[in-house]
Each structure stands twice: as structure tokens, then as C-alpha cells.
Amino acid sequence: MGRATGFMEFKRKNFSYRTVKDRLKDYKEFTFLQPEKELKKQGARCMDCGIPFCHALGCPVYNLIPEWNDLVYKGKWREAYERLEMTNNLPEITGRICPAPCETSCTLSINSSPVTIKQIELAIIETAFEQGWVVPTPPPIETGKRIAVIGSGPAGLAAAQALRRCGHTVVVFEKDSAIGGILRYGIPDFKLEKGIIDRRLAQMAAEGVIFETNATIGDDLSARYIKQKYDAILLALGAGEPRDLSVPGRGLENIYFAMDYLTKMNKYLTGELKEHEIISAKGKKVLVIGGGDTGADCIGTANRQGAASVHQFEILPKPREWHKPYNPEWPAWPNILRTASSHEEGCERQWSVMTKQFTGRGVKVAKAHCVAVDWKQDPDSKQYKMKEVTGSEFSLDTDLVILAMGFLHVKHSKLLEDLGIKYDERGNIKTDGNYATTVPGVYAAGDADIGASLIVRAIYHGRRAAEVMDGYLR
């Protein structure tokens, strides 16, 4: 695929970026695609490797990556789009925020720089929108079956579009005032401007998908009513239960969960909230606890709000630093230090740090009291165990603490209780391994089923759940 000698002739060239100084002035996206001529060269780097690990191992939606790399190299953009659409409902989303496990499993990553798969994917879908190739695809025949999709995140949207194209009447219920779930309210605009979501929703609406907002199923509409009115239900609720930090002083003011912080800022940017209603880091000493992508999003937001300083603590040890272009653990996802764009904008990072207590000035948090920890592998169980380092205690002055320590499972809501849903040992919705819950006609997909994971994986499971539900309804 691509040019036979392309990977030897052309070097990897990734996205271009606005400068840190410039992008901190606003919340707009700051990455730019390479020109078409350069993108063709990047497509040419895809070698005829025989076994496309990028597709079969790396990509959670099994994109036909070598095929559309080759088509981009040859300038056949529409055909490239047709290949991309076969596997992914939301490539404009994954092309922006997916961590690209496909690239770490690219065969070139054995000893060289991988193909810029993520950039090429985004270029294909943006070209398709510009050229008017992304058009509604309404079903030719109506089945008369009605499906309720509860939750409008990536799993819910992917499933809803697939089910509608099968001819079913699909209603997507969203508790918030706009459709998109975590895509709209949990991802900052500088990573995903919300017009990108609206553009896709317009296509889905034209196909006949019905969207109902400000609808909390279980409260506004009962579970009993939904079961009576719909032939099948898909629970695409996400993994919304955040991991808390149960330490003394947790009840002090100005300690928030990451999603509360990010959601309010996103609602402010769309005019849903006033400035005094948001959680502002302006002039504050911010501490973000948690070293993942959500924590990085909080760092980028805090810097744009004008934080006086930003610290990030992670309880796990610092991953090894790796500056070479190839993957040291090919074809697996490598455990190496990653520096997000938000870290480059200003942040003091520390690893192997456990927060033991918060103290305050009055009712507001003023200090985080921490200790260094050491991780050792138990010779018997082979599990790593954490131990505090004697004499390593320290404290950090802070005015705002953001807890970004990941998510436990789906929120155990009144809706799930009223439906009679059972949970697995981790607190996720229990399914039979094929999306069916223990309640006939009720299915679950995405993070509500598998636990917190990648958005691209939620898209895959939404699509597969739609296939199962379509078979059930036939």
C-alpha cells in the first residue's frame, strides 16, 4: 500500500500547531493539517507490510487504514472517504482526540516513525465535509420498530445512526440541554470545537434520528413508560461515577471533580452559564490530582482561565522517558512518558505522590498535604504494592483542587434500579458479552458496559450493539 519506497523517501510530518503564547488567548483548536501535497507523501509512507497491525491490532474500530492511506497517496480522496465511512461514524472526532493506538502498532514503529494515521484520517473526513460528500443516508424501508437510546455520547450516537439506517425509529434521550454527552461537555473546545459535533448531528437529524434533550429518564420519564413505548432500549450512559479521594479535608470548598470543572466551562463557552457560575482558576494556585487525559484537559483549561500556577500529582510512578521515534514495546501500547499539549502550556508534574489530607483557611482549601510513595513488586503475587517513603512528607499551597483520578463505573441511577439492571463485580452494567443486559429488550454499550475506556472503543461497541439489536428486532 502507498509507495513501495515511500517510507524510505519521506519523513514523518505530523500536525502543525499554533504557538503556546497564541493558543492560550482563546479556546479554539490549535492543530492544523499539513497541505495536501504533504499529506500524499505521508500516505505514501504506508508500506506493503503484509499484516496490517494498525488495522487488526491497533485500531479499536478496525479502520481499513492501509487502504485509505494508499488512496490518499493516489489523490483518490472520495474513495478514501468511502473506506473510512465503512468502519467509523465519527472520524472527525477520533481524528482529533483519539490517542492513535494504530500508530504505535504500525509496522514502521518497529524501528522507525509510524505513518501519521490520525492526521490522514482527519484530512479525509474534513475533505469529505468540504466537498459535500457527507450526506444523509435515510433508510429505504421503515421497520415500524421503535428504539430508545439513552445517552448521547460516542456509543449512543454511533448506535443511533446505525439503527436508524436499518429502518428503525430511533429516539436519543439526553439529560443535558444539548446532544453530545462527554464529547460536548467533557472535552474542551481547544481539543474539539462543538460545531464539529453539530455538523454530524445535522446529518443524523436529516436521516430521521430524533433527539430529545433535557430528558432524564427515570425522573422526567419513567422506566416503565420507556419500556412500554419502545421495542428495545440501549443504555449508553457512560462511566460517570468519578473516583473520589476520601481523605481528611475533602469537604472543604474549592475541591471539585474534573467533569464538574470542565462541564461548567464548556457550558459557559456556549452561553449556557454566566461567568460567575463557572469554576474559575483565574489567579489561583491549581492542583490537578490524576495524570491522565482528563487531568491534562483540566490543566489546559486552567491555564486559559489565567491560573497563577498549575501542579499535577500522579500516584503511579513516572513512566520511562522515550525520545526515539520507534515503539519500544511494538506492537503493544508502550508505557512511556507522554507530554500532552496542555503540559507544554505550563505545568509542574510530579509522580509517585499520594495526597493524604487537605487543610483550609476558613471553609476553603489552602494546602494539600502529601507524601512520596514507592512501588515494589511482590515476589509471590507479582503485583505491585505501594509503600510510603519515610520522611518524604510535604505540603503544597493551593486555592483550587481538581480531582481527575478516573471513573469507577456507570452511575447507579434510579433508571437502572427501576429497570431491574444488574451490575458486574466492577459496578458496570452486566451483559451477556453481546450487549444484552439481564432485562429482555434492554441493551448496554460503551463505557456503561465495559467501563471507562477510549472514545474510539465506545464508537465500536455502539456500532456492534446496533447490529445485535437489529437482529433482535427482525
N, C-alpha and C positions, 0 to 999 in steps of 0.2 A: 504494500500500500504506500501511497506517496511516491516520492522519487527514490529510486534504488540506492542512490548515494547521498540522498538529502541530509541524513543525519551526520555525515562527514563534512559536507559542504557548508551547512548553515548552523549557526549557534542559536541556542535558545534565547528568545527575546520575549519577555513577559509584558504585562500591562505597563503603561506609563502612569505616573502619579503626580497629582498636584503637590506642591511643597507643603511641608508641615505648617509653616507660618501662614500660608494662604488658606489651607483647608480648615484650620482651627477657627476661622472667621465665620463659618456657617455650618449647616448640617447637610450640605449637598454631597452627592457621590464625588469621589476624588480619583477614581481609577478610569483610565482611558484605554481603548483598544488600539493596537498597532494599525497602521494603514493596510489596506487590502493587499498591496504588493508584499508586505512583510508577512501578513497572515498566510499567504500562499506558501511562502518559504517555511513557515512553521508547520503547516500541514505536510509539506514535503519531507520533514524530518521523521515522519512516521514510517518506520522500516517494516519490511515484509517479514515479521518476526516468526510467523508460523503459528504460534499460540498467543493470541491477544490477551495477555494477563490483565490489561487495562479494562477490557470488556468483561471477561469471565470471572475475574477475582476482585479487581479494584472497584468497579462501578456498582453501587447498590441497585440501580435501575437497569443495569445491563445495556447501557447505551451501545450502539453499533459504532464505536469510536474509530476504528481503523477505516471503516467505510466512509464516514464523513470527513475524516482527515484527508483522504485521497481525493474526495470530490472538491473540497476547498482548494487543494493544490491545483486541481484542474480547472478551477473557476466555475464549477457547477454548483452554485450556491443553492438553487432551488431544490435540486436533488439531495443536497446535503441536509437541507431543512426537512425534507420528507423522511429521511432516515432518522433524524433526531426526534421528530414528532411521533414516530412509531413506539418509542420507549419512554418518553418523558413529557408529561403535561405541562411542566413548569420550568423549562430550561432557562428562561430569563431570571428565575430565582436561583437555581443551582449554579448557573454561570456566574453569579455574583457572590453567593455566600457558602457554597459547598467547599469543604476543606480539600477536595480533589484527591481522594484516595486512589483514583485512577492513575494519577501522575506518579505516585510512589510505587505503583505496581507496573508502570510502563517498562518494557524490556530494556529501553535505553538506560533506565535507572540502575541497571546492574553496574555500569561503570562510567556513566555519563549523565548529562542533564536530560530529563524526560521531555517529551513533547508537551507543549503548552495547551493541553487538552481543554482545560477550563476556559481559557481565553478564546479558543476556537469555537467552543460550544456557545459562548455568549455572542460571538461575532455572527454565528449562523442565525440565531434567533432574532438578533437585532436587525440583521439584514432582511429577514423574513417579514418582520413588522414594517420596516421601511418600504419594502416592495409591495406590501399589501397581500402577502401570501397567507397570512394568518387570518383565516376567515371562519365564520361559524359553520359548524357541521351538524345541523339538526338531524334527528333520526328520520329515516324514510317511513317508518311504521311505528305507531304507538301501541304499547302493550296493554295499557289500561292499569298497570300496576303503579302503586304509589310508594315512594321510599322517603323516609326522613333521615337526613344526615345531620347529626347533632355535633356541631363543632366545625369551624370554617378555616382551620389551619391547613397545612400542606396535605395531610392524609385525607381530610374531608373534601377539599377541593378536587384532588385527583380522582377520588372515588365518585364524587358527584358528576364530574364531566363524563367519566367512563360510563356510568349508569344511565345518564341522560342519552348518550349516543346509542345505547342499546334500546331506547324507546320508552323507558320508564319515566314517569313523572317524579321529579326529584325536588325536594324542598330542603334547603340548607338552613338550619337554625343557628343563630349566633347570639350569645348573651350580650355582647357589646354593641355599640351603635354603628359599627361598620364591619364588613366582611374581611376576613384575613387572619384572624387568630394571632398566633405568635408572629406571623410574617408582618402584620400591620402594627401590632402593639409591643412586640418583644424585640424586634430588630431595629436599630437606629437608622434614621434616614441616610446617614453618611455611608451606610452599607447597602441600603435598599430603599430608594425613594418610593413613596407609596403610589405614585402614578403608575409605576410598573405593575403593581397588583391590579389597579383599577382597569388597566388596559386588558388584562386577561379576563377579569370579571365581566367586562363588556361583551367579550366573545361568548362566555358561558351563558350570560343572560339572553343573548341573541339565539343561542341554541335551545333555550327553554328552561334552563335551570332557574328555580325560584329561590330568592334569598329573603329570609326573614330575620331582621336584626332586633336588638333589644328584647330578645325572647329567651328567657331562662327556663328550659324545660325541667319540669319538676316543681316549679313555682308558678310562672306565668301560664304554662300549660302543663297539665298533669301527665304523668307517665301513662296512666290508664287511657287518657284521651288519645295520646300519640299511638298507643298500641291498637286502639280501635280504628283509627283513621288511616293507618298506613299498613301496607302489606309486609314491610320489613323496615328495620331501624339499624342504622350504622352509628356506633358511638366512636366519634373521632375527637375526643375531648382533650387529648394531650396528657402529658405528665405534669400537672400543675401544682403538685404538693411540694413546696420547697424544703430543702434540708435546713433545719434550724440549728442554732448554736445555743445550747442550753447551759449557760454559764451565769454566774452572779453578775448582775447589772444589765442583763439582756433587756429588761423592761424600761431602761432609760430612753428618753426621746432622742430622735435623730439616728436610730438604728433601723434600717429598712431592708426588706428583701429586694433583690436585684430587679425582679419583674415589676414590683410596685414602682421602683425608681424609673425604670425605662418606659413603662406604660404611660405614666403621667407625662413624661417629656414628649413622647410621641403624640399624645392627645393634645398637648399644648401647641405643638407644631402644626396640627391640623385645625386648630381653633376650637377644639372641644373643651379645653380647660383654659383658665386665665393664668397669668404668670404667678399670682400669689397661691395658686392651688398645686403647683408642682413641687417636687423635692429638689431644691436648688443647692448646687455645690459652690456657688459663687463666693469667693473669698474664704472658703472653708478648707481645713486640712482633712482630706478624704482618705479613708482606709477601705479598700476593697478586699474582702476575705473570700478567697477562691481564685484559682489560677486558670480557669477555662475560658472558653469563648465569651460566655456571658459576662464574666468579670472584665474581659478586655473591652466589651461594649460599654460597660459602666465607666471604665477609665476614659475612653474616647468622649463619652457624654460629659463627664465631669470636667475634662479639660476644655471642652467647648463652652461650658457654663461659666468658666473662669475660676476654677478651683485654685486655691493658694498652693496646694501640694497634693500629690496623689501617691499613696503607697498601696502595694498589693502583696498580701501574705498568702502563701500556699503551704498546707500542712505536709504535702508529699515532698520528697527530696528533689533537688534540682536535676532535671534530665541532663544527659551529657550534651555538651555543645558540639555542633557538627556544621562545618563550613564548606564541606566538599559538595559538589553538585549531585553525586550519586546517592542512592539509598543504602545505608549500611545493613539494613535488615530486609532487603528486597526478597520477595515481593510484598512483605507484610508492612503495615503501617509502623514506621520507626518511632521508638521512644527517644526523641531528641528534643532539645530546647527549641521552641518556636517563639519568635518575636512578632506579635501582631502589629498592624499599622498603628493601633492605639498606643501600644507601648512606646513606639518611636516618637509619639507626640508628647511624652513626658510622664514618667512613672518610675518609682523606686520599687524594685521587685525583691522579695525575699522568699526563700523556700525553707522547708523543714521548720515551720513556725506554727505553734499551737497557741491560740488565744484562750486564756484561762479566766479572764474577768474584765468587766468594764466598770469604770468609776466615773462619776459625773460631777458637774458643777451645778448644784441645784438638781433639776429633773433632767438635764440634758447631758449626754455623754461627753466626756472630756479626755479620757485616757483609755487605751487598750493595754491590758497587762498580759504579756506573752512569755513564752519560753521556747527555746530551741529543742527540737526532738531529733532523735537518731533512729534510723530504721535498720533493723538487723533481721536476717533470715533465720528462722527457727530450723535447726538441723533435722528435727523429727518431722514436723508438719510441712516444711518447706515454705511456710507462709511468712511474710514479712511482718514484724511486730515493731511497734513504736515505743520508744522509751525517752522520757525527758532527760535532757542534759543538765546535770547538776551544776548550779551556779550560772546558768545562762539566762536567767530571768531578765526581762527588760520591759519598758513601757513606752508607748507612743502617744503623743498628744494628738487628739483627733476630734473634729467637730461633727463629722458625718461618717457613719459606718454603713457599708453596703454588703449584705450577705449574698454571695454568689457561689454557693457551695453545691450547686446542682439540684436535682429534683429526685424525690423518692419514688413517686408513683402518681397515678391519676388521683384527683381529688375525690374522696369518698362522699359523694353528694346525695341529697335527697332523691334525685332522679335515679341513681343507681340502686339505692335502697328500695325505692318503690317498684323498680323493675324486677327486683329479686336477683340482681347480679352478684355472682360470687367472685372472689379475688384469689389470686395465686399467692404463694408464700412471700412474694416481694411486695404485694399490695396492688399489683396490676390487675386489670380485668382478666379473669380466667377464660381462656378459649380452648378449643379442641386442637389447636395448632393449625387450623384452617379458618380462623377468624370468627367462627360461631361461638357465642357465649353459651352458658348453661340454660339460657332462656330461648325457646324456639322463636326464630324470626328476628332475633337481635344479634348483631354482629359488632365486632370492635376491631379497629385498625389504628396503626401508628403508635405513638408513644403510650397511649392508654392501654395498649395490648402488650407491647414489647418492652416498655419502659423508656426512659429518656434516651434519645439517640439523635442521629443526624436527620436534618430535614429531607435530604435526598432518600433516606431509608423510609421515612414516613410516606413520601410520594409513591414509592414502590409498593408498600403494603396497602395503601389506599387503592391502587390500581388492581392489585391481586384480590383484595376483598370485594371489589366491584365484580370481578369475574365470578367469584363464588356466589355472591348474592344474585347475580343474573341467572346463574344455573338453578338456584333455589326457587326463583320466581317463575321459571319457564314451565 
